[in-house]
Amino acid sequence: MSGPILQVEGLRVHYGAIEALRGLSLEVPDGQVVALIGANGAGKTTTLRAVSRMLRASAGAVRFRGEDVTRLPSHALVARGMAHAPEGRGIFLNLTVRENLELGAYLRRDRPGILRDAERAYALFPILAERRTQVCGTLSGGEQQMLAVARALMSKPRLMLLDEPSLGLAPQVVEKIFTVLREVNREGVALLLVEQNAHKALQLAHRAYVLETGNIVMQGTGAELLASPEVRKAYLGE
């Protein structure tokens, strides 16, 4: 088995006096899918934001591809191969689909490669190809989420952080997005996935962690957690 592409050790994050992460440690093996599941407020989004440096951690370390990146700015992580598709999609609503994709590649200088990857994004999400000149504020929620994933891929990441990619979407759109994530992972991109659809997340994940109030309370393979009575009761509604 390959070594970890991401190692998080003893991560602590505070919002004022409230401790959102309480010394959290996890790792993502290179080329694998790792899911974080837990109730609202458990610290899942905070974990992703602290890893990608959108939030400052008060303690702990983040290592990416063997390098300590705890103090680096977000754009330096993108240059090293980390992409973050945040909750709420974060796309530019006044720009077109094509312009959003090009912004995803803003650190790249290889124009032919950028154009090739944009065509690849359109092949993964054909509806975006039909909408390429459309202003993104006019897209449906599902189309915006597809664009958020496609735009993250434009930076040619080795690791993608995905925050609630299925939130509020119709079942067929969710299927489409998870099919693409499976394909992206097959091509060697590691995924760290926060997802309220625990069943879907655990089916996709090689490994998974359960968060409760800023602590990891369970971990194992996706299959082990899918089979766990506690997980089934708490997160799969059984």
C-alpha positions as CSV (number, residue, x, y, z in Angstrom):
1,M,0.0,0.0,0.0
2,S,1.3,3.5,-0.9
3,G,2.2,6.0,1.9
4,P,0.0,8.9,2.9
5,I,-0.3,11.9,0.6
6,L,-1.8,13.8,3.6
7,Q,-1.0,13.5,7.3
8,V,-2.9,15.6,9.9
9,E,-1.5,15.5,13.4
10,G,-3.0,17.0,16.6
11,L,-5.1,19.6,14.7
12,R,-6.8,22.2,17.0
13,V,-9.1,25.0,15.7
14,H,-10.8,27.6,17.8
15,Y,-13.7,29.9,17.0
16,G,-13.2,32.4,19.8
17,A,-13.6,30.4,23.0
18,I,-15.1,27.4,21.3
19,E,-12.8,24.5,20.4
20,A,-14.1,23.1,17.1
21,L,-11.3,20.5,16.6
22,R,-9.7,18.9,19.6
23,G,-6.4,17.5,18.5
24,L,-7.6,15.7,15.4
25,S,-5.3,13.3,13.6
26,L,-6.0,11.5,10.3
27,E,-4.3,10.5,7.1
28,V,-5.1,10.0,3.4
29,P,-3.1,7.3,1.6
30,D,-2.0,8.3,-1.8
31,G,-4.6,7.5,-4.5
32,Q,-7.3,6.5,-2.0
33,V,-10.7,7.9,-0.9
34,V,-11.1,8.9,2.7
35,A,-14.5,9.9,4.0
36,L,-15.3,12.0,7.1
37,I,-18.8,11.5,8.5
38,G,-20.6,12.9,11.5
39,A,-23.5,15.0,12.6
40,N,-23.8,18.7,11.8
41,G,-21.3,20.7,13.9
42,A,-19.0,17.7,14.4
43,G,-16.1,19.6,12.8
44,K,-16.0,18.1,9.3
45,T,-16.0,21.4,7.3
46,T,-13.6,22.9,9.8
47,T,-11.2,20.0,9.2
48,L,-11.2,20.6,5.4
49,R,-10.8,24.4,5.9
50,A,-7.9,23.9,8.3
51,V,-6.2,21.4,6.0
52,S,-6.5,23.8,2.9
53,R,-5.5,26.8,5.1
54,M,-8.8,28.7,4.7
55,L,-8.7,28.6,8.5
56,R,-5.8,29.0,10.8
57,A,-5.2,26.1,13.2
58,S,-4.2,27.0,16.8
59,A,-2.1,23.8,17.1
60,G,-1.1,20.7,15.1
61,A,0.6,19.9,11.9
62,V,-0.4,19.2,8.3
63,R,1.9,17.4,6.0
64,F,1.2,17.1,2.3
65,R,3.3,14.9,0.0
66,G,5.9,14.6,2.8
67,E,6.2,18.4,3.3
68,D,5.1,20.4,6.4
69,V,2.6,22.8,4.9
70,T,1.0,23.9,8.2
71,R,2.0,27.6,7.7
72,L,1.7,27.9,3.9
73,P,-1.0,30.0,2.2
74,S,-3.8,28.3,0.3
75,H,-2.5,29.2,-3.1
76,A,0.8,27.5,-2.3
77,L,-1.1,24.3,-1.6
78,V,-2.9,24.5,-4.9
79,A,0.5,24.8,-6.6
80,R,1.6,21.7,-4.8
81,G,-1.4,19.7,-6.0
82,M,-4.2,20.2,-3.4
83,A,-7.7,21.4,-4.6
84,H,-10.7,22.3,-2.4
85,A,-14.3,22.3,-3.6
86,P,-15.9,24.0,-0.6
87,E,-19.4,23.7,0.8
88,G,-21.7,26.1,-1.0
89,R,-19.8,25.6,-4.2
90,G,-17.9,28.9,-4.3
91,I,-18.2,29.5,-8.0
92,F,-18.3,32.9,-9.6
93,L,-22.0,33.5,-10.4
94,N,-21.4,36.5,-12.8
95,L,-18.9,34.5,-14.9
96,T,-19.6,31.8,-17.5
97,V,-18.9,28.1,-17.1
98,R,-15.9,28.4,-19.3
99,E,-14.5,31.4,-17.4
100,N,-15.0,29.5,-14.1
101,L,-13.1,26.5,-15.4
102,E,-10.2,28.8,-16.6
103,L,-10.0,30.3,-13.2
104,G,-9.6,26.8,-11.8
105,A,-6.4,26.6,-13.8
106,Y,-5.1,30.1,-12.8
107,L,-1.7,28.9,-11.6
108,R,-1.0,26.9,-14.7
109,R,0.8,28.2,-17.8
110,D,0.4,25.2,-20.1
111,R,-2.3,26.6,-22.4
112,P,-2.8,23.4,-24.5
113,G,-3.0,21.3,-21.3
114,I,-5.6,23.7,-19.9
115,L,-7.8,23.5,-23.0
116,R,-7.4,19.7,-23.0
117,D,-8.5,19.5,-19.3
118,A,-11.5,21.8,-20.0
119,E,-12.6,19.4,-22.7
120,R,-12.1,16.5,-20.3
121,A,-14.3,18.3,-17.8
122,Y,-17.0,18.7,-20.5
123,A,-16.7,15.0,-21.2
124,L,-17.2,14.1,-17.6
125,F,-20.1,16.5,-17.2
126,P,-21.8,16.9,-20.7
127,I,-24.4,19.3,-19.4
128,L,-21.5,21.8,-18.7
129,A,-20.5,21.5,-22.3
130,E,-24.0,22.6,-23.4
131,R,-23.8,25.5,-20.9
132,R,-20.2,26.6,-21.5
133,T,-21.1,30.2,-22.4
134,Q,-23.9,30.5,-19.9
135,V,-23.5,32.8,-16.8
136,C,-23.3,30.6,-13.7
137,G,-25.9,32.4,-11.8
138,T,-28.5,30.9,-14.2
139,L,-27.3,27.3,-13.6
140,S,-29.3,24.9,-11.5
141,G,-27.9,23.8,-8.1
142,G,-26.8,20.5,-9.6
143,E,-25.0,22.1,-12.5
144,Q,-23.3,24.5,-10.1
145,Q,-22.1,21.6,-8.0
146,M,-20.8,19.7,-11.1
147,L,-18.9,22.9,-12.1
148,A,-17.4,23.2,-8.6
149,V,-16.0,19.7,-9.0
150,A,-14.8,20.3,-12.6
151,R,-13.2,23.6,-11.6
152,A,-11.2,21.9,-8.8
153,L,-10.0,19.3,-11.3
154,M,-8.6,22.1,-13.5
155,S,-5.7,22.7,-11.2
156,K,-4.6,19.0,-11.9
157,P,-4.7,18.0,-8.2
158,R,-3.1,15.0,-6.6
159,L,-5.6,15.4,-3.6
160,M,-9.1,16.9,-3.8
161,L,-11.0,18.1,-0.7
162,L,-14.7,17.8,-1.3
163,D,-17.2,19.4,1.1
164,E,-20.8,18.1,0.9
165,P,-20.8,17.5,-2.9
166,S,-24.3,16.0,-2.8
167,L,-26.0,18.5,-0.5
168,G,-29.5,19.5,-1.6
169,L,-29.2,17.7,-5.0
170,A,-31.6,15.5,-6.9
171,P,-30.8,11.7,-6.6
172,Q,-29.8,11.4,-10.3
173,V,-27.4,14.4,-10.0
174,V,-25.9,12.8,-6.9
175,E,-25.3,9.5,-8.8
176,K,-23.6,11.5,-11.6
177,I,-21.3,13.3,-9.2
178,F,-20.3,10.1,-7.4
179,T,-19.7,8.3,-10.7
180,V,-17.3,11.1,-11.7
181,L,-15.6,11.0,-8.3
182,R,-15.1,7.3,-8.6
183,E,-13.5,7.8,-12.1
184,V,-11.3,10.6,-10.9
185,N,-10.0,8.4,-8.1
186,R,-9.4,5.6,-10.5
187,E,-7.1,7.9,-12.4
188,G,-5.0,8.3,-9.2
189,V,-6.4,11.4,-7.5
190,A,-6.8,11.0,-3.8
191,L,-10.1,12.3,-2.2
192,L,-10.9,13.6,1.3
193,L,-14.6,13.7,1.3
194,V,-17.1,15.3,3.7
195,E,-20.5,14.1,2.9
196,Q,-23.9,14.0,4.8
197,N,-25.0,11.1,2.6
198,A,-23.0,8.7,4.8
199,H,-24.1,5.6,2.8
200,K,-22.8,7.0,-0.5
201,A,-19.6,8.2,1.1
202,L,-18.8,4.9,2.8
203,Q,-19.5,3.0,-0.4
204,L,-16.9,5.1,-2.2
205,A,-14.3,5.3,0.6
206,H,-11.4,3.0,1.1
207,R,-11.1,4.4,4.7
208,A,-13.4,6.5,6.8
209,Y,-13.4,8.5,10.1
210,V,-16.4,9.3,12.3
211,L,-16.2,12.8,13.9
212,E,-18.1,13.9,17.0
213,T,-17.6,17.3,18.5
214,G,-14.1,17.8,17.1
215,N,-12.8,14.3,17.9
216,I,-12.5,11.1,15.9
217,V,-14.5,8.5,17.7
218,M,-14.3,5.6,15.1
219,Q,-12.3,4.7,12.1
220,G,-11.9,1.8,9.7
221,T,-12.4,0.8,6.1
222,G,-15.5,2.1,4.4
223,A,-16.9,-1.4,4.4
224,E,-16.3,-1.9,8.1
225,L,-18.1,1.3,9.0
226,L,-21.0,0.5,6.7
227,A,-21.4,-2.8,8.6
228,S,-21.1,-1.2,12.0
229,P,-24.3,-1.2,14.0
230,E,-23.5,2.1,15.7
231,V,-22.8,3.8,12.4
232,R,-25.9,2.3,10.8
233,K,-28.0,3.5,13.7
234,A,-26.5,7.0,14.0
235,Y,-25.8,8.0,10.4
236,L,-27.6,5.6,8.1
237,G,-31.0,6.0,9.7
238,E,-31.5,2.4,10.6
